[in-house]
């Protein structure tokens, strides 16, 4: 009612007002999903323009995590893959050995399994592991990513440049990953990439609450 007519009212505020009993009602991601379904049937305007489940935005963070090789004592860097659903802000994080296409495909596959579904499109910011041949208007994606898209029945879209809101969405997700994933893990030592990812997975639940 009144809150919806107030400029800049965030969905978090609406959700808290709706959740009078913490043991009952929708979780935040479910609330956002149903809110967007309702919004699509009304003439009410709002700042959310993404359709639920339509796109998954992905990128790698600029900073890296690390793990220690027990045999050599070498500190090995780990790239960090981040994917976000724009409507619910649900975010997936995974450490990888590199940003090469094999590691990217594994991260996308694990992300789909974790989310329990497939979006209609995966949007990448012209990653080297995605683009086979660059072009100002229509870069060509490589065969590996084409096969991945065919397998999942979706499209991989590196072609359109980000709208400012989309770029801000991914950058905001990366900043939160630094705060909620990188910082809590900063004082810990891991002896395998698998152990590092196990710790990341343990933080993803509270991250998305």
Residue pairs with C-beta under 8 A, 6 or more apart in sequence:
3 9
3 13
3 14
3 17
4 14
4 44
11 28
11 31
11 32
11 35
11 48
12 28
14 31
14 35
15 26
15 28
15 31
15 32
18 25
18 26
18 31
19 25
19 26
19 31
25 31
26 34
27 209
28 88
28 209
29 88
29 89
29 90
29 208
32 52
32 87
32 88
32 89
33 52
33 87
33 88
36 48
36 51
36 52
36 87
37 52
39 46
39 48
48 87
49 165
50 86
50 87
51 87
52 85
52 87
52 88
53 85
53 87
53 117
53 119
53 120
54 119
54 120
54 121
55 85
55 86
55 119
55 120
55 121
55 122
55 123
55 157
56 83
56 84
56 85
56 111
56 115
56 119
56 121
56 122
56 123
57 83
57 84
57 86
57 123
57 166
57 169
57 170
57 173
58 81
58 82
58 83
58 84
58 108
58 111
58 122
58 123
58 124
59 81
59 82
59 124
59 125
59 127
59 170
59 174
60 79
60 80
60 81
60 82
60 99
60 127
61 79
61 80
61 82
61 174
61 177
61 178
62 174
63 80
63 178
63 182
64 77
64 78
64 79
64 80
65 77
65 78
65 80
65 95
65 182
65 185
65 196
66 75
66 76
66 77
66 78
66 190
67 75
67 76
67 78
67 95
67 189
67 190
67 191
67 192
67 193
67 195
67 196
68 74
68 75
68 76
68 189
68 190
68 191
69 75
69 76
69 191
70 191
76 193
78 95
78 96
78 97
78 193
78 196
79 95
79 96
79 97
79 98
79 99
79 103
80 93
80 94
80 95
80 96
80 177
80 181
80 182
81 92
81 93
81 94
81 95
81 96
81 103
81 104
81 107
81 111
82 91
82 92
82 93
82 170
82 173
82 174
82 177
83 91
83 92
83 107
83 108
83 111
84 90
84 91
84 92
84 169
84 170
84 173
85 91
85 115
85 119
86 166
86 169
89 173
89 208
90 115
90 208
91 173
91 176
91 177
91 204
91 207
91 208
92 111
92 114
92 115
92 204
93 177
93 181
93 200
93 204
93 207
94 107
94 110
94 111
94 197
94 200
95 193
95 196
95 197
95 200
96 103
96 104
96 106
96 107
96 193
97 103
97 193
99 127
99 128
99 129
100 129
101 129
101 130
101 142
101 144
101 145
102 144
103 129
104 127
104 129
104 130
104 145
105 144
105 145
105 148
108 122
108 148
109 148
112 118
112 152
114 204
118 152
118 153
118 154
119 154
120 154
120 155
121 154
121 155
121 156
121 157
122 149
122 154
122 155
122 156
122 157
123 157
123 158
123 162
123 166
124 130
124 156
124 157
124 158
125 158
125 162
125 167
125 170
126 134
126 139
126 158
127 158
129 142
129 145
130 141
130 142
130 145
130 156
130 158
131 139
131 140
131 141
131 142
131 158
132 140
132 141
132 142
132 143
133 139
133 140
137 159
138 159
139 158
139 159
141 149
141 156
141 158
145 156
146 156
148 156
149 155
149 156
162 170
176 207
180 203
180 206
180 207
181 200
181 203
181 207
184 203
185 196
185 199
185 200
185 203
188 199
190 196
190 199
